[in-house]
């Protein structure tokens, strides 16, 4: 189940491969994730940097400073189609956060929790089987 999984951007210019189990898989509903995805949040899957191999075009970057923590978040995205594939966090730059929807098969991992639910839209529905945190969680 946790072997090798591939993914990439919408146009196919950037591909990646992850190896092994993710450290965490969660849905984030913070305002940054809402804005960078144009949606109600983002499914983010964390890996150690050495578990992720990028191929193809060079990713563009945009660094955002959180108004909550003051720390930076680096979004890496395809310059051609705009798909955000990787997010790196100042608080733990040795991790790479992979956009869950960009996997070729996004059903291979299990969502563990929802974070920043205080920012979620009022119409967002949460499964009672998945842990929730108003802020970032522990």
C-alpha positions as CSV (number, residue, x, y, z in Angstrom):
1,X,0.0,0.0,0.0
2,X,2.8,2.5,0.8
3,X,5.2,1.5,-2.0
4,X,5.7,4.1,-4.7
5,X,3.1,6.6,-5.9
6,X,3.3,9.0,-8.8
7,X,1.6,12.3,-9.5
8,X,2.0,15.5,-11.4
9,X,0.6,18.8,-12.5
10,X,-2.5,19.3,-14.8
11,X,-0.5,19.8,-18.0
12,X,2.1,17.0,-17.3
13,X,5.2,19.3,-17.4
14,X,6.1,18.3,-13.8
15,X,5.9,14.8,-12.4
16,X,6.9,13.4,-9.0
17,X,7.2,10.1,-7.2
18,X,6.9,9.5,-3.5
19,X,8.3,6.4,-1.8
20,X,7.0,5.0,1.5
21,X,4.3,6.0,3.9
22,X,3.4,9.7,4.4
23,X,4.1,11.2,7.8
24,X,0.6,12.7,7.8
25,X,-2.4,13.3,5.5
26,X,-4.8,16.0,6.4
27,X,-7.3,18.5,5.0
28,X,-6.3,22.1,5.8
29,X,-9.0,24.8,5.8
30,X,-6.7,27.8,6.6
31,X,-7.2,31.0,4.5
32,X,-3.8,30.4,2.8
33,X,-4.9,27.0,1.6
34,X,-8.3,28.3,0.5
35,X,-6.7,31.1,-1.5
36,X,-3.9,29.1,-3.1
37,X,-6.4,26.4,-4.2
38,X,-9.4,28.6,-4.9
39,X,-11.4,26.1,-2.9
40,X,-12.6,25.3,0.7
41,X,-9.1,24.1,1.6
42,X,-6.4,21.7,0.6
43,X,-5.6,18.0,1.1
44,X,-2.0,18.0,2.1
45,X,0.2,14.9,2.4
46,X,3.5,15.3,4.3
47,X,6.7,13.4,3.4
48,X,10.4,13.6,4.4
49,X,12.2,15.5,1.6
50,X,14.2,12.3,0.7
51,X,10.9,10.5,0.0
52,X,10.0,12.8,-2.9
53,X,11.6,12.9,-6.3
54,X,10.6,15.6,-8.8
55,X,11.0,15.3,-12.6
56,X,10.4,17.5,-15.6
57,X,10.1,21.3,-15.6
58,X,11.4,23.4,-12.8
59,X,8.8,24.5,-10.4
60,X,8.1,28.2,-9.8
61,X,7.9,29.5,-6.2
62,X,5.8,31.9,-4.2
63,X,6.6,32.6,-0.6
64,X,3.8,33.7,1.7
65,X,4.2,34.9,5.3
66,X,1.4,33.7,7.6
67,X,-0.5,36.4,9.3
68,X,-1.1,33.9,12.2
69,X,2.4,32.7,12.9
70,X,4.6,35.1,11.0
71,X,6.4,32.2,9.4
72,X,6.8,31.6,5.7
73,X,5.2,29.0,3.5
74,X,6.8,28.3,0.1
75,X,4.4,27.2,-2.6
76,X,6.0,25.5,-5.6
77,X,3.9,25.2,-8.7
78,X,4.0,24.5,-12.4
79,X,4.9,27.7,-14.3
80,X,2.8,26.4,-17.3
81,X,-0.5,25.4,-15.7
82,X,-0.3,26.8,-12.2
83,X,-0.8,23.6,-10.3
84,X,0.6,23.8,-6.8
85,X,2.5,20.5,-6.1
86,X,4.7,21.2,-3.1
87,X,4.5,23.4,0.0
88,X,7.4,23.8,2.3
89,X,7.0,25.3,5.8
90,X,9.5,27.4,7.7
91,X,8.8,25.6,10.9
92,X,9.9,22.3,9.3
93,X,11.8,22.8,6.0
94,X,12.9,19.1,5.9
95,X,9.3,18.1,5.1
96,X,7.7,18.4,1.7
97,X,3.9,18.8,1.7
98,X,2.5,17.3,-1.5
99,X,-0.9,18.4,-2.8
100,X,-3.1,15.3,-2.3
101,X,-5.3,15.9,-5.4
102,X,-2.2,15.8,-7.7
103,X,-1.5,12.1,-7.2
104,X,-2.4,9.9,-10.2
105,X,-4.4,7.8,-7.7
106,X,-5.5,10.1,-4.8
107,X,-7.2,7.1,-3.1
108,X,-4.0,5.4,-1.8
109,X,-3.7,7.4,1.4
110,X,-6.1,7.9,4.3
111,X,-7.1,11.3,5.5
112,X,-6.3,11.5,9.2
113,X,-7.7,14.9,10.3
114,X,-9.0,18.3,9.4
115,X,-7.1,21.4,10.6
116,X,-7.9,25.1,10.8
117,X,-11.6,24.2,10.8
118,X,-12.4,27.6,12.4
119,X,-11.6,29.1,8.9
120,X,-13.7,26.5,7.0
121,X,-16.8,27.7,5.1
122,X,-20.0,27.4,7.1
123,X,-21.3,24.9,4.5
124,X,-18.4,22.5,5.0
125,X,-19.4,19.1,6.2
126,X,-17.0,17.0,8.3
127,X,-17.1,13.2,8.9
128,X,-17.4,12.5,12.6
129,X,-14.9,9.6,12.0
130,X,-12.1,12.1,11.2
131,X,-10.4,14.1,13.9
132,X,-10.8,17.9,13.8
133,X,-8.8,20.8,15.1
134,X,-9.9,24.5,15.1
135,X,-6.3,25.5,14.6
136,X,-3.3,23.6,13.4
137,X,-3.5,20.7,15.8
138,X,-0.5,19.0,17.5
